[in-house]
Each structure stands twice: as structure tokens, then as C-alpha cells.
Amino acid sequence: MPHETSDTADLQADILEVERRAGRLQGAIGAEQQSLRNLGELINQLEAQSGKLTRSIVSGKHLTDLEFVACPRCGTDVDSVRSAEHVCYLCLQKPSLKFSREILVAEQGGVEEQLKEAQDLSREREARLAGLRDELDGAGRELTAKKLELEFQTRTFVSDEATRIASAAAQRARLTARSEQLREYLNVLAKVDEAEQLAARLTVDKETLEQELAAAMAESGDSQRKVAHLKGRFNEMLEQLRPPRFGELDVSDINAQTYLPVYRGRAFAEISSPGLATLINVAHALAHHLTALELGLKLPQILVIDGLSEHLGQEGLDPDRLMATYDLLMDTSSRHTDLQVIVVDNEIPKRARRFVRLELSEDDRLIRSLDA
């Protein structure tokens, strides 16, 4: 089992590392794609600039050699003698051209060189992008293979565990059947003098098997003993509170699964009377604390009860039940000094007032105002 667990942990670590590597590759692919887009825009700009420079060079040459004989706007005849040598005879202004044809040609050469470098860099980026995509595909195939291997090992481990559990259950059944068989052998062979040695060996085998069965059920038996003790304490506490007698059974119980009280066969959630629910809650809580004290179980020995008289009226048997509840709390607190019981109530019976430690009112609150 430890070897299989280690292999599974190593596979999970490998899968996580491959996923991280795939994430880094995807990030690198995204960066390369963005770089390619940026290079494409730069190439387009350089090509447009080169075209403009070409047109400027060609236009400059043609316009320099072109002689106008008529105004291109109004059609009036024009002649170069109408202006000085360095003044345009069309617009009668000095030409403002700052760059010569040689400068434009040199500039175009620089742009062409930049364009070639950008195109070479774009091809390198495309090759690198293809390599990254190949690496990502390889990581995907590796991730798929490792996940399949992990799934196979997990299925194998679960299958082995199911086989082991089934084998243990079958062995327990065989041991139980063997114990019964040995008991029958003892009854038969006890009548035969010659079978004493055999009977002795069978007795030893029987005791060994019973010890194994007892050890297997020791934990369950101890829990049942504790629940049985809790049930007895619960019935004892509840009877002292004089609850109404109705239900299918004569005694109450504790649900071994939820540890909730069952009043005379009726689940606690089915109790509709708030007063009866209060009595059951008090008896149930006291039973837990007393069981913990008597069996040495870990439970903080403090019990806080709020609004004890809220659901117990002033008519019929309710006053007697309220007094019985206070009597039970006072008696239990006096006999078990390790248990601290705190009751918060608006109506305290006269016999219980000697236990009152704090009284609060609208004028005297637990948390005072800032002015006070």
C-alpha cells in the first residue's frame, strides 16, 4: 500500500508540473502571437513609408522637369520670365523643399533595410511560434498519458481495497461459522471418553476464535455500554420531571446513531409541545453531563439553560413540573460540584431564589451604557 500511494503521489506531482509547463507554453505562445501582430503592423507601416518615399522621389523628378505653359487652376498663359530665377513662376513664391532627391533615396534605403530586418524577425518569430506549439502538443500528449496512468492506478487501488474488505468479511463469516461448528463438536464429543484430547484442542481453538471476535467487536460493545448508561440516566432524570405519559412505549430511549432523545417511541423532532420539549432537553443535557462524569469522558462540565419557564405555563401540572425541574437542577448541582449549572430565567420559584447570583432589569443591565 505505501508503494502504491507513493507512485500515485509522484504521478499527481508530475501531472501538476506538466500542467504548469503547458500553462507557461500557452503564455509564451500568446506573447509570440502578440509580437507577430506588432511586427506585422510595423512591416505594413514600413511598406507604406517606402511607397510614400518612392512616390516622393518619382514626383520630385517629374515635377522638376515639367514646364507649365498655362495655370492649372484658371487656364491663363504663364511664362518663366514673369519671375526671378529662384521664384516659382506659377505661385510666385520661393520653393520650400528642404530635402533633395539624394536624401529621399538614402532615407528609402534605410526604410528598406528596416523592412528587411522586420521581415526576417517575423519569420524567426513564426518559427519559434511553431516550435512552441509543437512543445505544447507534446505536453498535452504527456499530460494525457500521465492522467490515464493515474486513473489506472486509482482503479487498481480501489479494486484491491474492495477485494481486501470482501476477504475480511468472508474470513469473519468463516470464523463465526467455525465457532458454531466447534461448539457442536464439543457437545457431541463430550459423550465419548476417547475424544477428550480432541475436545480439549477444540476448546482452545474455540476460545481463540471467540477472543478474535471479541476484539473485533470491543469498540462497538464499549460504545453500546456508554449509550446504555446514557439511556438509563436520561430516563432517571426525565421521570423526576413528571412529564406527561403518552406514547407507544413505557420508557424513553437514546438514538444510537444521532444520540438524540426518543420519548416513549416518538422521535424528538415529532414532539410538538414546547413544554415537553423543554423537559426532554433538560433531562437529556443533564444525562450527558452525568454520564461523562461517571464514565470519565471528556465533556466541559458547564450547562447553560435559557428561558426555563418560558414554555411551562401557570396552569395544571406545569407549575409542579417547573418546580421539579428546579429541584432536579439544584440537587444535581449540589451532589456534583464539578458540574456548573447556569439558568437564565424570568420567573424563579421561591425555593430556588437562594441560588440566584445576579438579577438584571431594564434599569440595571449586564452591559451598562456609556453614561453609566
Kinemage of the C-alpha trace (Angstrom):
@kinemage 1
@onewidth
@group {chain A} dominant
@subgroup {mainchain}
@vectorlist {calphas} color= white
{ca met a 1} P 0.000 0.000 0.000
{ca pro a 2} L 2.726 2.621 0.814
{ca his a 3} L 4.408 1.903 -2.550
{ca glu a 4} L 1.153 2.421 -4.453
{ca thr a 5} L 0.429 5.606 -2.519
{ca ser a 6} L 3.927 6.940 -3.292
{ca asp a 7} L 3.520 6.156 -7.030
{ca thr a 8} L 0.150 7.923 -7.081
{ca ala a 9} L 1.598 10.967 -5.305
{ca asp a 10} L 4.511 11.095 -7.781
{ca leu a 11} L 2.071 10.895 -10.717
{ca gln a 12} L -0.026 13.704 -9.274
{ca ala a 13} L 3.110 15.826 -8.834
{ca asp a 14} L 4.167 15.063 -12.435
{ca ile a 15} L 0.706 15.972 -13.741
{ca leu a 16} L 0.807 19.268 -11.840
{ca glu a 17} L 4.269 20.058 -13.245
{ca val a 18} L 3.170 19.238 -16.827
{ca glu a 19} L 0.071 21.424 -16.418
{ca arg a 20} L 2.256 24.271 -15.176
{ca arg a 21} L 4.623 23.762 -18.124
{ca ala a 22} L 1.665 23.764 -20.526
{ca gly a 23} L 0.454 26.993 -18.934
{ca arg a 24} L 3.853 28.596 -19.410
{ca leu a 25} L 3.922 27.424 -23.058
{ca gln a 26} L 0.460 28.886 -23.675
{ca gly a 27} L 1.623 32.160 -22.164
{ca ala a 28} L 4.733 32.133 -24.376
{ca ile a 29} L 2.579 31.342 -27.449
{ca gly a 30} L 0.325 34.269 -26.638
{ca ala a 31} L 3.348 36.561 -26.294
{ca glu a 32} L 4.786 35.345 -29.614
{ca gln a 33} L 1.445 35.874 -31.359
{ca gln a 34} L 1.272 39.407 -29.996
{ca ser a 35} L 4.842 40.040 -31.154
{ca leu a 36} L 3.931 38.759 -34.640
{ca arg a 37} L 0.929 41.085 -34.743
{ca asn a 38} L 3.155 44.012 -33.698
{ca leu a 39} L 5.763 43.069 -36.329
{ca gly a 40} L 3.004 42.814 -38.970
{ca glu a 41} L 1.833 46.324 -38.143
{ca leu a 42} L 5.445 47.579 -38.271
{ca ile a 43} L 6.010 45.893 -41.661
{ca asn a 44} L 2.819 47.481 -43.024
{ca gln a 45} L 3.945 50.889 -41.761
{ca leu a 46} L 7.430 50.469 -43.263
{ca glu a 47} L 5.975 49.340 -46.616
{ca ala a 48} L 3.616 52.330 -46.623
{ca gln a 49} L 6.503 54.661 -45.774
{ca ser a 50} L 8.671 53.127 -48.500
{ca gly a 51} L 5.841 53.618 -51.009
{ca lys a 52} L 5.460 57.235 -49.986
{ca leu a 53} L 9.203 57.818 -50.357
{ca thr a 54} L 9.151 56.175 -53.807
{ca arg a 55} L 6.279 58.395 -54.888
{ca ser a 56} L 8.082 61.438 -53.496
{ca ile a 57} L 11.266 60.583 -55.405
{ca val a 58} L 9.356 59.962 -58.646
{ca ser a 59} L 7.137 63.028 -58.182
{ca gly a 60} L 10.098 65.233 -57.437
{ca lys a 61} L 11.839 64.135 -60.610
{ca his a 62} L 8.794 64.530 -62.860
{ca leu a 63} L 7.677 67.846 -61.373
{ca thr a 64} L 11.180 69.254 -61.681
{ca asp a 65} L 11.327 68.520 -65.403
{ca leu a 66} L 7.727 69.597 -66.138
{ca glu a 67} L 7.215 73.044 -67.599
{ca phe a 68} L 3.761 74.646 -67.232
{ca val a 69} L 2.536 76.876 -70.072
{ca ala a 70} L -0.878 77.513 -68.514
{ca cys a 71} L -2.105 77.937 -64.970
{ca pro a 72} L -3.595 74.587 -63.827
{ca arg a 73} L -6.299 76.477 -61.917
{ca cys a 74} L -7.608 79.227 -64.208
{ca gly a 75} L -6.006 78.356 -67.594
{ca thr a 76} L -4.190 81.684 -68.022
{ca asp a 77} L -0.909 81.580 -70.002
{ca val a 78} L 2.237 81.648 -67.817
{ca asp a 79} L 5.938 82.032 -68.680
{ca ser a 80} L 9.137 81.643 -66.679
{ca val a 81} L 10.165 85.225 -67.469
{ca arg a 82} L 7.409 86.536 -65.197
{ca ser a 83} L 9.531 85.840 -62.047
{ca ala a 84} L 13.102 85.753 -60.771
{ca glu a 85} L 15.321 82.673 -61.153
{ca his a 86} L 14.683 81.237 -57.602
{ca val a 87} L 10.962 82.048 -57.521
{ca cys a 88} L 8.250 79.712 -58.789
{ca tyr a 89} L 6.636 81.311 -61.844
{ca leu a 90} L 3.305 79.579 -61.003
{ca cys a 91} L 2.755 80.723 -57.372
{ca leu a 92} L 5.460 83.480 -57.335
{ca gln a 93} L 6.894 82.045 -54.067
{ca lys a 94} L 10.276 80.682 -53.117
{ca pro a 95} L 10.263 76.843 -53.124
{ca ser a 96} L 10.162 75.390 -49.552
{ca leu a 97} L 11.534 71.878 -50.418
{ca lys a 98} L 14.128 71.016 -47.727
{ca phe a 99} L 15.192 67.537 -48.924
{ca ser a 100} L 16.952 66.708 -52.126
{ca arg a 101} L 16.351 63.601 -54.205
{ca glu a 102} L 19.582 62.066 -52.832
{ca ile a 103} L 18.324 62.441 -49.242
{ca leu a 104} L 14.983 60.790 -50.127
{ca val a 105} L 16.809 57.901 -51.849
{ca ala a 106} L 19.038 57.426 -48.779
{ca glu a 107} L 16.001 57.547 -46.496
{ca gln a 108} L 14.259 54.967 -48.673
{ca gly a 109} L 17.321 52.690 -48.398
{ca gly a 110} L 17.182 52.924 -44.599
{ca val a 111} L 13.459 52.105 -44.609
{ca glu a 112} L 14.050 49.155 -46.945
{ca glu a 113} L 16.769 47.847 -44.591
{ca gln a 114} L 14.414 48.183 -41.609
{ca leu a 115} L 11.692 46.439 -43.578
{ca lys a 116} L 14.029 43.526 -44.399
{ca glu a 117} L 15.078 43.203 -40.723
{ca ala a 118} L 11.442 43.260 -39.596
{ca gln a 119} L 10.538 40.589 -42.158
{ca asp a 120} L 13.467 38.388 -41.033
{ca leu a 121} L 12.459 38.845 -37.398
{ca ser a 122} L 8.860 37.965 -38.266
{ca arg a 123} L 9.990 34.717 -39.904
{ca glu a 124} L 12.073 33.881 -36.806
{ca arg a 125} L 9.072 34.575 -34.586
{ca glu a 126} L 6.879 32.338 -36.748
{ca ala a 127} L 9.433 29.509 -36.500
{ca arg a 128} L 9.634 29.953 -32.737
{ca leu a 129} L 5.849 30.001 -32.501
{ca ala a 130} L 5.668 26.721 -34.437
{ca gly a 131} L 8.236 25.207 -32.047
{ca leu a 132} L 6.244 26.358 -29.009
{ca arg a 133} L 3.093 24.846 -30.466
{ca asp a 134} L 4.913 21.556 -31.011
{ca glu a 135} L 6.110 21.639 -27.395
{ca leu a 136} L 2.549 22.375 -26.222
{ca asp a 137} L 1.239 19.419 -28.234
{ca gly a 138} L 3.922 17.199 -26.682
{ca ala a 139} L 2.999 18.422 -23.188
{ca gly a 140} L -0.667 17.693 -23.945
{ca arg a 141} L 0.159 14.139 -25.018
{ca glu a 142} L 2.337 13.637 -21.942
{ca leu a 143} L -0.411 15.014 -19.684
{ca thr a 144} L -2.987 12.667 -21.243
{ca ala a 145} L -0.693 9.669 -20.745
{ca lys a 146} L 0.012 10.504 -17.102
{ca lys a 147} L -3.689 11.063 -16.361
{ca leu a 148} L -4.522 7.694 -17.891
{ca glu a 149} L -1.811 6.063 -15.769
{ca leu a 150} L -3.126 7.792 -12.627
{ca glu a 151} L -6.666 6.679 -13.412
{ca phe a 152} L -5.431 3.096 -13.915
{ca gln a 153} L -3.544 3.057 -10.618
{ca thr a 154} L -6.527 4.557 -8.790
{ca arg a 155} L -8.886 1.917 -10.191
{ca thr a 156} L -6.394 -0.798 -9.277
{ca phe a 157} L -6.057 0.529 -5.712
{ca val a 158} L -9.829 0.723 -5.227
{ca ser a 159} L -10.237 -2.778 -6.638
{ca asp a 160} L -7.575 -4.131 -4.272
{ca glu a 161} L -9.211 -2.424 -1.296
{ca ala a 162} L -12.614 -3.862 -2.222
{ca thr a 163} L -11.067 -7.325 -2.513
{ca arg a 164} L -9.388 -6.968 0.880
{ca ile a 165} L -12.629 -5.839 2.559
{ca ala a 166} L -14.571 -8.681 0.963
{ca ser a 167} L -11.877 -11.140 2.073
{ca ala a 168} L -12.018 -9.814 5.650
{ca ala a 169} L -15.819 -10.114 5.686
{ca ala a 170} L -15.629 -13.653 4.345
{ca gln a 171} L -12.986 -14.554 6.926
{ca arg a 172} L -15.150 -13.183 9.722
{ca ala a 173} L -18.103 -15.219 8.474
{ca arg a 174} L -15.915 -18.287 8.333
{ca leu a 175} L -14.673 -17.677 11.861
{ca thr a 176} L -18.222 -17.269 13.149
{ca ala a 177} L -19.332 -20.444 11.391
{ca arg a 178} L -16.258 -22.248 12.672
{ca ser a 179} L -17.038 -21.189 16.240
{ca glu a 180} L -20.576 -22.591 15.982
{ca gln a 181} L -19.252 -25.788 14.427
{ca leu a 182} L -16.736 -26.264 17.217
{ca arg a 183} L -19.454 -25.741 19.812
{ca glu a 184} L -21.468 -28.572 18.230
{ca tyr a 185} L -18.368 -30.792 18.157
{ca leu a 186} L -17.843 -30.192 21.867
{ca asn a 187} L -21.408 -31.214 22.678
{ca val a 188} L -21.042 -34.415 20.649
{ca leu a 189} L -17.505 -35.389 21.671
{ca ala a 190} L -18.169 -34.716 25.372
{ca lys a 191} L -20.072 -38.061 25.461
{ca val a 192} L -17.042 -40.006 24.217
{ca asp a 193} L -14.136 -40.699 26.583
{ca glu a 194} L -11.697 -41.240 23.724
{ca ala a 195} L -12.462 -37.717 22.380
{ca glu a 196} L -11.234 -35.809 25.452
{ca gln a 197} L -7.941 -34.732 23.877
{ca leu a 198} L -9.682 -33.675 20.692
{ca ala a 199} L -12.308 -31.841 22.710
{ca ala a 200} L -9.564 -30.021 24.610
{ca arg a 201} L -7.899 -28.857 21.396
{ca leu a 202} L -11.253 -27.742 20.034
{ca thr a 203} L -11.927 -25.850 23.216
{ca val a 204} L -8.641 -23.973 22.836
{ca asp a 205} L -9.472 -23.184 19.207
{ca lys a 206} L -12.926 -22.016 20.231
{ca glu a 207} L -11.528 -19.669 22.875
{ca thr a 208} L -9.027 -18.242 20.391
{ca leu a 209} L -11.763 -17.561 17.864
{ca glu a 210} L -14.011 -16.009 20.481
{ca gln a 211} L -11.175 -13.708 21.558
{ca glu a 212} L -10.690 -12.604 17.966
{ca leu a 213} L -14.397 -11.930 17.615
{ca ala a 214} L -14.485 -10.109 20.963
{ca ala a 215} L -11.523 -7.971 19.942
{ca ala a 216} L -13.244 -7.132 16.633
{ca met a 217} L -16.415 -6.012 18.441
{ca ala a 218} L -14.770 -4.465 21.531
{ca glu a 219} L -15.123 -0.920 20.295
{ca ser a 220} L -18.750 -1.443 19.302
{ca gly a 221} L -19.533 -3.078 22.667
{ca asp a 222} L -17.928 -0.226 24.608
{ca ser a 223} L -19.989 2.334 22.679
{ca gln a 224} L -23.182 0.376 23.331
{ca arg a 225} L -22.337 0.247 27.041
{ca lys a 226} L -21.896 4.025 27.155
{ca val a 227} L -25.137 4.605 25.247
{ca ala a 228} L -26.968 2.210 27.595
{ca his a 229} L -25.622 4.147 30.588
{ca leu a 230} L -26.739 7.424 28.981
{ca lys a 231} L -30.188 5.938 28.327
{ca gly a 232} L -30.569 4.920 31.981
{ca arg a 233} L -29.537 8.342 33.214
{ca phe a 234} L -31.870 10.031 30.722
{ca asn a 235} L -34.899 8.020 31.864
{ca glu a 236} L -33.989 8.659 35.503
{ca met a 237} L -33.706 12.424 35.005
{ca leu a 238} L -36.846 12.586 32.854
{ca glu a 239} L -39.050 10.701 35.324
{ca gln a 240} L -38.138 13.175 38.052
{ca leu a 241} L -39.571 15.980 35.906
{ca arg a 242} L -43.057 14.303 35.802
{ca pro a 243} L -43.617 14.522 32.028
{ca pro a 244} L -46.987 13.633 30.509
{ca arg a 245} L -47.331 9.894 29.876
{ca phe a 246} L -48.223 9.114 26.287
{ca gly a 247} L -46.613 7.157 23.509
{ca glu a 248} L -46.203 3.588 22.343
{ca leu a 249} L -43.544 2.540 24.893
{ca asp a 250} L -43.186 2.739 28.690
{ca val a 251} L -39.641 4.142 28.665
{ca ser a 252} L -37.697 6.616 26.588
{ca asp a 253} L -34.575 5.866 24.582
{ca ile a 254} L -31.449 7.387 23.017
{ca asn a 255} L -30.931 7.078 19.277
{ca ala a 256} L -27.595 5.248 18.930
{ca gln a 257} L -26.895 6.974 15.603
{ca thr a 258} L -27.718 10.620 16.419
{ca tyr a 259} L -27.679 10.462 20.270
{ca leu a 260} L -30.942 12.437 20.238
{ca pro a 261} L -33.681 11.512 22.705
{ca val a 262} L -36.641 9.321 21.709
{ca tyr a 263} L -39.606 9.954 24.024
{ca arg a 264} L -41.597 6.726 24.547
{ca gly a 265} L -41.087 5.637 20.935
{ca arg a 266} L -41.550 9.108 19.425
{ca ala a 267} L -38.582 10.926 17.833
{ca phe a 268} L -37.631 14.264 19.356
{ca ala a 269} L -38.410 16.092 16.091
{ca glu a 270} L -42.017 14.845 16.351
{ca ile a 271} L -42.583 16.427 19.798
{ca ser a 272} L -44.961 19.336 19.180
{ca ser a 273} L -45.397 20.510 22.807
{ca pro a 274} L -42.824 23.228 23.695
{ca gly a 275} L -43.188 22.439 27.405
{ca leu a 276} L -42.491 18.720 26.913
{ca ala a 277} L -39.582 19.537 24.600
{ca thr a 278} L -38.114 21.738 27.377
{ca leu a 279} L -38.330 18.891 29.914
{ca ile a 280} L -36.766 16.423 27.485
{ca asn a 281} L -33.947 18.852 26.652
{ca val a 282} L -33.107 19.439 30.333
{ca ala a 283} L -33.120 15.706 31.154
{ca his a 284} L -31.089 14.919 28.027
{ca ala a 285} L -28.421 17.565 28.777
{ca leu a 286} L -28.102 16.511 32.446
{ca ala a 287} L -27.837 12.852 31.428
{ca his a 288} L -24.927 13.671 29.108
{ca his a 289} L -23.037 15.574 31.813
{ca leu a 290} L -23.597 12.906 34.478
{ca thr a 291} L -22.607 10.116 32.089
{ca ala a 292} L -19.413 11.979 31.232
{ca leu a 293} L -18.595 12.412 34.943
{ca glu a 294} L -19.357 8.804 35.848
{ca leu a 295} L -17.564 7.195 32.883
{ca gly a 296} L -14.619 9.590 32.781
{ca leu a 297} L -15.498 11.039 29.358
{ca lys a 298} L -14.247 14.401 28.093
{ca leu a 299} L -17.043 16.981 28.248
{ca pro a 300} L -16.838 20.582 29.538
{ca gln a 301} L -18.842 20.493 32.767
{ca ile a 302} L -20.864 23.645 32.259
{ca leu a 303} L -24.572 23.708 31.411
{ca val a 304} L -26.368 26.943 30.415
{ca ile a 305} L -30.191 26.902 30.275
{ca asp a 306} L -32.037 29.952 28.945
{ca gly a 307} L -35.763 30.666 29.445
{ca leu a 308} L -36.582 27.571 31.505
{ca ser a 309} L -40.100 28.751 32.440
{ca glu a 310} L -40.903 30.267 29.025
{ca his a 311} L -42.821 27.220 27.713
{ca leu a 312} L -44.148 25.959 31.076
{ca gly a 313} L -47.422 27.699 31.955
{ca gln a 314} L -49.021 28.519 35.273
{ca glu a 315} L -51.938 26.110 34.995
{ca gly a 316} L -52.421 22.403 35.518
{ca leu a 317} L -49.262 20.429 36.248
{ca asp a 318} L -46.916 22.948 34.640
{ca pro a 319} L -46.013 24.725 37.953
{ca asp a 320} L -45.224 21.367 39.573
{ca arg a 321} L -43.078 20.358 36.598
{ca leu a 322} L -41.226 23.677 36.696
{ca met a 323} L -40.530 23.233 40.405
{ca ala a 324} L -39.474 19.632 39.816
{ca thr a 325} L -37.040 20.860 37.153
{ca tyr a 326} L -35.510 23.387 39.526
{ca asp a 327} L -35.334 20.759 42.289
{ca leu a 328} L -33.506 18.390 39.915
{ca leu a 329} L -31.032 21.100 38.875
{ca met a 330} L -30.370 22.140 42.484
{ca asp a 331} L -29.975 18.549 43.677
{ca thr a 332} L -27.662 17.604 40.784
{ca ser a 333} L -25.517 20.725 41.236
{ca ser a 334} L -25.213 20.057 44.986
{ca arg a 335} L -24.188 16.398 44.540
{ca his a 336} L -21.813 17.016 41.612
{ca thr a 337} L -19.642 20.020 42.414
{ca asp a 338} L -17.654 19.615 39.174
{ca leu a 339} L -20.776 20.478 37.154
{ca gln a 340} L -21.620 24.184 36.881
{ca val a 341} L -25.263 24.928 36.024
{ca ile a 342} L -26.293 28.430 34.889
{ca val a 343} L -30.030 29.148 34.478
{ca val a 344} L -31.297 32.360 32.870
{ca asp a 345} L -34.998 32.807 33.640
{ca asn a 346} L -37.598 35.486 34.235
{ca glu a 347} L -39.554 33.547 36.903
{ca ile a 348} L -37.594 31.876 39.704
{ca pro a 349} L -39.510 29.684 42.227
{ca lys a 350} L -39.190 30.709 45.853
{ca arg a 351} L -37.210 27.600 46.840
{ca ala a 352} L -34.608 28.340 44.185
{ca arg a 353} L -34.042 32.015 44.940
{ca arg a 354} L -31.187 31.244 47.349
{ca phe a 355} L -29.196 30.177 44.302
{ca val a 356} L -29.728 33.492 42.455
{ca arg a 357} L -26.364 35.154 41.803
{ca leu a 358} L -27.346 38.059 39.542
{ca glu a 359} L -30.580 39.922 38.810
{ca leu a 360} L -30.917 42.252 35.806
{ca ser a 361} L -33.641 44.705 34.772
{ca glu a 362} L -34.302 47.482 32.285
{ca asp a 363} L -32.546 49.887 34.682
{ca asp a 364} L -29.732 47.522 35.710
{ca arg a 365} L -28.374 45.742 32.630
{ca leu a 366} L -25.448 43.397 32.224
{ca ile a 367} L -23.784 45.824 29.773
{ca arg a 368} L -24.082 49.380 31.062
{ca ser a 369} L -24.445 52.431 28.880
{ca leu a 370} L -21.552 54.839 28.287
{ca asp a 371} L -23.133 57.406 30.614
{ca ala a 372} L -23.338 54.860 33.453
